[in-house]
Amino acid sequence: MKRQPIDTYVARLDAEVRTAVHDNSAAGTEKRHDVIWADYDDPDRLRRTAGAIKQHTLENLDTYLPEVEKRLQENGTHVHWASDGDTANQAVLDILGKAGLKKLVKAKSMVSEETGLGEFLGENGIECVETDLGEFIVQIDGDHPSHIVKPIIHKNRRQIATSFERAGLGDYNDDPEVITRRARVHMRRQYLEAGAGLTGANFLVAESGRIVVVTNEGNSRFCLAPSRVHIAMVGIEKIIPRERDLSLFLNLLGRSATGQRLTVYTEFISGPRGQGQPDGPEEMHVILLDNRRSEVLASNCREILRCIRCGACLNVCPVYRQASGHAYRSVYPGPVGAVLSPLLSGEFRERADLPKASSLCGACNEVCPVDIPIPDLLLRLRDRAKVEGIPSPGVPPMGAWAVLATQPLVWRSALVAGRMINIVPRSLIPVPAFQAWQGKKDLPTWRGGKFRSWMKQRRERKEKN
């Protein structure tokens, strides 16, 4: 995607899209807050515990990865290692080719979005059908997901009805029940025709080799039940040590992602179909993907790999609510994407502006179910951009501000002179950088200079008493 500052994107964003993103994000944050504080006396303790478990796993991946491979193979699963996205995509193509299959149904998987699997398979003669309703709508629109959990948070039902009509799924009807029924009818045929199903994994348990997949639509079950081949594409950071850890992570994931105590469908997949089982895949393949995760692990931003893709930080972020996911030019939007995308893309210079798309209010850290210090990581990436001399488009030079803020006399004079901003029309201020900045932002009414007077008067009263 072409690089442009997020504030430029926001200035051009359709008001209807901004409203949809803002309202849906705010609703998600409120639901999460209500359910997590209603159910737990100290949810912050749970977050810190989950974060410590994930951090322990990351710091001991050299131990857990061989253990996972061993357990998966004992369960009858074929294990493939992929150093990058191209290798992972080719592994999927090779598996399908060996099985003689030309169609794949796909459950929601962020890691396959990361590798561009759908486009790759299409270029190689394989039909790849998204079965998550949101991802399916994105696919028929030729669009990109705008949220980690809610891919079409930026769309309303009228737009979806138009998309269905254009795709030949029926006449225009924006009733949600009709839209859902039409999607079900269409998808049932795809499941039966495909022969192969692909999922991601929310968790991969080192102790047992079991994959855990959570959904709210049940589409992952439909992907697997009639399929001969199951392929799971999994980032190496998705490992957790023990089965007992799932009780903590599943409770936090559901509440953080959608405000539910538990997602509607939680699947524990131990391997291919066993003897006596009436249905399910005959083969199971797990592709363990690195794709620069090892580099992130070696950096000073390794904590971002704790992420369990709940989307809570997106919902609460004031910048994301105004910008929407497309402004981040990446599979991973919002605060987590502002950290993860520059690191995983291999194009830090092209995405070095993303860490600056934050108010550093800290809300993302407060809601994170694995206690990732996202504001700290954003600052580290900002520092890296400064050290590497990477400019930020749309940001005026800060040298004058630095002089102003470090000279007490000049600062006090500026506070007095600042009141003139409320009198002089801002369009007349003869500073090109300011005029360009003002074209994208609205400068608030000047209210500075009163704190010092208040503090001086307070000190004088104390001395008298």
C-alpha positions in Angstrom: 0.0 0.0 0.0 1.2 3.5 -0.8 2.7 5.3 2.1 0.8 8.4 3.3 0.5 9.9 6.8 -2.4 8.6 8.9 -3.7 12.2 9.4 -3.9 12.6 5.6 -5.9 9.4 5.4 -8.2 10.5 8.2 -8.9 13.8 6.5 -10.1 11.9 3.4 -12.0 9.3 5.3 -15.7 9.0 4.6 -17.8 10.1 7.5 -20.0 7.0 7.3 -16.9 4.8 7.7 -15.6 6.8 10.6 -18.9 6.6 12.4 -19.1 2.8 11.9 -15.6 2.3 13.2 -15.9 4.6 16.1 -19.3 3.3 17.3 -18.4 -0.4 17.0 -15.0 0.1 18.7 -16.5 2.0 21.6 -19.2 -0.6 22.0 -16.6 -3.4 22.1 -14.6 -1.5 24.8 -17.7 -1.0 27.0 -18.7 -4.7 26.7 -15.2 -5.8 27.6 -15.1 -3.5 30.7 -18.5 -4.6 31.9 -18.0 -8.4 31.7 -14.4 -8.6 32.9 -15.0 -6.4 36.0 -18.2 -8.2 36.8 -16.6 -11.6 36.7 -13.2 -10.9 38.4 -12.2 -8.9 41.4 -8.7 -8.3 40.1 -8.5 -8.7 36.3 -5.2 -6.9 36.3 -3.6 -9.7 38.2 -4.9 -12.2 35.6 -3.5 -10.0 32.8 -0.1 -9.9 34.5 -0.1 -13.7 35.0 -1.0 -14.3 31.3 1.7 -11.9 30.2 4.3 -13.6 32.4 3.3 -17.0 30.9 3.6 -15.8 27.4 6.9 -14.0 28.1 8.3 -17.2 29.6 7.3 -19.1 26.5 8.9 -16.6 24.1 12.1 -16.6 26.1 12.2 -20.4 25.9 11.1 -21.0 22.4 14.3 -23.0 21.7 12.9 -25.5 24.2 9.2 -25.4 23.4 9.4 -25.6 19.6 11.1 -29.0 19.5 8.6 -30.2 22.1 5.7 -29.0 20.0 7.1 -30.7 16.9 7.5 -33.9 18.8 4.0 -33.9 20.2 2.4 -33.0 16.9 4.1 -35.8 15.2 3.1 -38.3 17.9 -0.5 -37.2 17.2 -0.1 -38.1 13.6 0.4 -34.5 12.3 2.8 -33.6 9.6 5.0 -30.6 10.6 6.4 -28.0 8.2 8.8 -25.2 9.0 8.5 -21.9 7.1 11.1 -19.2 7.5 9.0 -16.6 5.6 5.6 -16.1 4.0 6.6 -17.3 0.6 7.8 -20.6 2.1 4.6 -21.0 4.0 2.4 -20.4 1.0 4.5 -22.8 -1.1 4.0 -25.5 1.5 0.2 -25.1 1.3 0.4 -25.3 -2.5 2.6 -28.4 -2.3 0.2 -30.1 0.2 -2.8 -29.4 -2.0 -0.9 -30.5 -5.1 0.1 -33.8 -3.5 -3.6 -34.4 -2.5 -4.8 -33.5 -6.0 -7.0 -30.7 -4.7 -7.9 -27.5 -6.5 -10.1 -25.8 -3.9 -9.5 -24.7 -0.3 -12.0 -23.4 2.3 -10.4 -21.1 4.8 -11.4 -20.1 8.3 -10.3 -16.8 9.7 -6.5 -16.6 10.0 -4.5 -13.4 10.4 -1.3 -15.2 9.7 -2.5 -16.3 6.2 -3.5 -12.6 5.6 0.1 -11.8 6.6 1.5 -14.1 4.0 -0.9 -13.2 1.3 -2.0 -16.8 0.9 -5.3 -16.2 -0.9 -3.8 -14.2 -3.7 -0.9 -16.6 -4.0 -3.2 -19.6 -4.4 -5.4 -17.8 -6.9 -2.3 -17.1 -9.0 -1.5 -20.8 -9.0 -4.9 -22.1 -10.0 -6.3 -22.9 -6.6 -9.7 -21.5 -5.5 -9.5 -20.1 -2.0 -12.8 -19.3 -0.3 -13.0 -17.3 2.9 -15.7 -18.7 5.1 -15.7 -16.2 8.0 -18.6 -13.9 7.1 -16.6 -10.7 7.5 -13.6 -12.1 5.6 -15.9 -13.4 2.9 -17.4 -9.9 2.4 -13.9 -8.4 2.3 -13.0 -11.1 -0.3 -15.9 -10.4 -2.7 -15.3 -6.7 -2.4 -11.6 -7.0 -3.2 -11.1 -5.1 0.1 -8.8 -5.6 3.1 -9.8 -6.3 6.8 -10.0 -3.2 8.9 -9.9 -5.0 12.3 -8.2 -8.0 13.8 -11.4 -9.6 15.1 -14.1 -7.6 13.1 -12.8 -7.5 9.5 -15.8 -5.4 8.3 -16.0 -3.0 11.2 -15.9 -0.2 8.6 -19.0 -1.4 6.7 -22.7 -1.1 7.5 -25.5 -3.5 6.5 -26.5 -1.4 3.4 -23.0 -1.7 2.0 -22.9 -5.4 2.7 -26.3 -5.9 1.0 -25.0 -4.1 -2.1 -21.9 -6.4 -2.1 -24.1 -9.5 -1.9 -26.2 -8.2 -4.8 -23.1 -7.5 -6.9 -21.7 -11.0 -6.1 -25.0 -12.7 -7.3 -26.1 -13.8 -3.9 -29.6 -12.3 -4.2 -31.5 -9.1 -4.8 -30.7 -6.2 -2.5 -31.9 -6.8 1.0 -30.1 -5.2 4.0 -31.9 -7.3 6.7 -29.1 -9.0 8.8 -31.0 -12.2 9.0 -31.4 -12.4 5.2 -27.7 -11.6 4.7 -26.7 -14.3 7.1 -29.0 -16.9 5.6 -27.8 -16.2 2.1 -24.2 -16.6 3.3 -24.9 -19.9 4.9 -26.6 -21.3 1.8 -23.6 -20.2 -0.3 -21.0 -21.6 2.1 -22.5 -25.0 2.6 -21.8 -25.9 -1.0 -18.3 -24.6 -0.7 -17.5 -26.7 2.3 -18.7 -29.9 0.5 -16.8 -29.2 -2.7 -13.4 -28.1 -1.3 -11.6 -31.2 0.0 -9.2 -29.1 2.1 -9.7 -26.7 5.0 -7.2 -24.2 6.4 -7.3 -22.7 9.9 -5.0 -20.7 12.0 -4.6 -21.4 15.7 -5.3 -19.2 18.7 -3.1 -21.4 20.8 -0.8 -24.4 20.3 -0.1 -26.3 23.5 3.4 -27.6 23.9 2.4 -30.2 26.5 -0.1 -32.0 24.3 0.5 -30.8 20.8 -3.2 -29.8 20.6 -4.3 -26.8 18.5 -7.0 -24.6 19.9 -9.3 -22.6 17.5 -12.0 -20.3 18.7 -14.7 -18.9 16.5 -18.2 -17.4 16.8 -19.7 -18.8 13.5 -18.6 -22.4 13.6 -17.1 -22.1 10.1 -13.9 -23.7 11.2 -15.8 -26.9 12.1 -17.5 -26.9 8.7 -14.1 -26.4 7.1 -12.8 -29.5 8.7 -15.7 -32.0 9.0 -16.0 -32.8 5.2 -12.4 -32.2 4.3 -9.8 -34.8 3.5 -6.9 -32.4 4.4 -6.6 -30.0 7.3 -3.8 -27.4 7.1 -3.1 -25.1 10.1 -0.8 -22.1 9.6 0.6 -21.0 12.9 3.0 -18.3 14.0 5.7 -19.7 16.3 4.6 -17.2 19.0 1.2 -18.9 19.5 2.7 -21.6 21.8 1.7 -21.9 25.4 3.3 -24.4 27.8 0.5 -26.4 29.4 -3.1 -27.4 29.0 -4.0 -25.8 32.3 -2.9 -22.4 30.9 -5.9 -22.5 28.5 -8.3 -21.8 31.4 -6.7 -18.5 31.8 -6.1 -17.5 28.2 -9.5 -18.6 26.9 -11.3 -16.6 29.6 -9.3 -13.5 28.8 -9.5 -13.9 25.1 -13.3 -14.1 24.9 -13.9 -11.2 27.2 -11.2 -9.0 25.6 -12.2 -9.7 22.0 -16.0 -9.6 22.0 -17.1 -9.1 25.6 -18.2 -12.8 25.8 -17.3 -15.1 28.7 -16.4 -17.7 26.1 -16.6 -17.7 22.3 -19.4 -19.8 20.9 -17.1 -22.5 19.4 -13.9 -23.6 21.0 -12.2 -26.5 19.3 -9.4 -28.7 20.6 -7.7 -30.4 17.7 -5.3 -33.2 18.5 -4.6 -34.6 15.0 -6.3 -36.1 11.9 -9.3 -38.3 12.1 -8.8 -41.4 14.3 -10.2 -44.9 14.1 -13.9 -44.9 14.9 -14.5 -41.2 14.1 -17.2 -40.8 11.5 -15.8 -37.7 9.9 -12.9 -35.3 9.9 -9.7 -34.9 7.9 -7.6 -37.9 6.9 -4.4 -35.7 7.0 -3.4 -32.9 9.2 -0.5 -30.5 8.4 0.8 -27.8 10.7 3.0 -25.0 9.2 5.0 -23.3 11.8 5.8 -19.8 10.6 8.7 -17.5 11.6 8.5 -14.6 9.1 10.9 -12.3 11.1 9.4 -13.3 14.5 12.9 -14.5 15.5 14.2 -11.0 14.6 11.5 -9.4 16.7 12.3 -11.8 19.6 15.9 -10.6 19.4 14.9 -6.9 19.5 13.9 -4.6 22.3 10.3 -4.9 21.3 10.0 -8.7 21.9 7.0 -8.2 24.2 4.8 -7.6 21.2 4.9 -11.3 20.4 2.8 -12.0 23.5 -0.2 -10.7 21.5 -3.2 -13.1 21.3 -5.0 -11.1 18.6 -8.0 -10.0 20.7 -8.3 -6.5 19.2 -9.0 -4.8 22.5 -6.3 -2.3 22.0 -7.8 -1.3 18.7 -11.2 -0.8 20.2 -10.0 1.5 22.9 -7.5 3.5 20.8 -8.6 7.1 20.0 -6.4 7.2 16.9 -7.8 3.9 15.5 -11.3 5.0 16.1 -10.8 8.1 13.9 -8.5 6.5 11.3 -9.9 3.0 10.8 -7.7 0.0 10.1 -6.9 0.8 6.4 -4.9 3.9 7.5 -2.3 1.6 8.9 -1.5 0.0 5.5 -1.0 -3.4 7.1 -2.7 -6.6 8.0 -2.3 -5.6 11.7 -3.8 -2.2 12.5 -4.2 -0.2 15.7 -1.7 0.0 18.5 -0.5 -3.6 18.1 -0.1 -3.0 14.4 1.8 0.2 14.9 4.4 -1.9 16.7 4.2 -5.3 14.9 3.8 -4.1 11.3 7.1 -2.2 11.0 8.9 -5.1 12.6 7.4 -8.0 10.6 7.2 -6.2 7.2 10.9 -5.9 6.7 10.3 -2.4 5.5 10.8 -0.4 8.7 11.5 2.8 6.8 8.2 2.6 5.0 6.2 2.1 8.2 8.3 4.1 10.6 5.5 6.7 10.9 3.0 4.1 12.4 4.5 4.2 15.9 3.8 8.0 15.9 0.1 7.4 15.3 -0.6 7.3 19.0 -1.5 9.7 21.8 0.5 7.5 24.2 -2.5 7.7 26.5 -1.7 4.1 27.8 -5.3 2.8 27.3 -4.0 0.0 25.0 -1.8 -1.3 27.8 -4.6 -1.1 30.3 -6.9 -3.4 28.3 -4.3 -5.8 26.9 -5.1 -9.3 28.2 -1.4 -10.2 28.2 -0.2 -6.9 29.6 2.0 -5.8 26.6 3.6 -2.4 27.4 2.6 -1.0 24.0 3.3 2.7 24.8 6.9 1.8 25.8 7.3 -0.2 22.6 6.0 2.7 20.5 8.6 5.0 22.1 11.3 2.5 21.3 10.4 2.4 17.7 10.1 6.2 17.5 13.7 6.3 18.9 14.8 3.8 16.3 13.4 6.0 13.6 15.2 9.0 15.0 18.5 7.2 15.2 18.2 5.9 11.7 17.3 9.4 10.5 13.9 8.5 9.1 11.7 11.6 8.5 8.0 11.6 9.4 5.8 13.0 6.7 3.4 15.7 7.8 5.3 16.4 11.1 6.8 19.9 11.3 10.3 20.4 12.6 10.5 20.3 16.4 13.7 22.3 16.9 11.9 25.5 17.6 9.7 23.7 20.2 12.8 22.3 21.9 14.3 25.8 22.3 11.0 27.1 23.6 10.5 24.3 26.1 14.0 24.5 27.6 14.3 28.3 28.1 12.1 29.4 31.1 12.1 33.1 30.1 11.2 32.4 26.5 8.5 29.9 27.7 6.9 32.5 30.0 6.9 35.1 27.2 5.3 32.6 24.8 2.5 31.9 27.3 1.6 35.5 27.4 1.9 36.0 23.6 0.0 32.8 23.1 -3.3 34.6 23.9 -2.9 36.4 20.6 -3.8 33.1 18.8 -7.4 33.6 19.9 -7.5 37.0 18.3 -5.3 36.8 15.1 -6.9 34.6 12.3 -4.8 31.5 12.0 -4.9 31.7 8.3 -2.8 34.9 8.5 0.1 33.3 10.5 2.9 33.5 7.9 4.5 30.1 8.7 4.1 27.6 5.9 4.7 24.6 8.2 1.9 25.8 10.5 -0.5 26.5 7.7 0.1 23.0 6.3 -0.5 21.5 9.8 -3.6 23.6 10.3 -5.0 22.3 7.1 -5.3 18.8 8.6 -5.9 19.6 12.3 -8.0 22.0 14.3 -6.0 24.1 16.8 -8.0 24.4 20.1 -8.7 27.7 21.8 -5.7 29.0 23.7 -6.1 28.5 27.5 -2.5 28.5 28.7 -0.7 30.7 31.3 -3.1 30.4 34.2 -1.4 27.5 36.1 1.7 29.6 37.0 -0.4 32.4 38.3 -2.4 30.0 40.4 0.7 28.4 41.7 2.3 31.7 42.6 -0.8 32.9 44.5 -1.1 29.6 46.3 2.6 29.8 47.4 2.1 33.4 48.6 -1.0 32.3 50.7 1.0 29.5 52.3 3.8 31.9 53.2 1.4 34.3 54.9 -0.2 31.5 56.9 
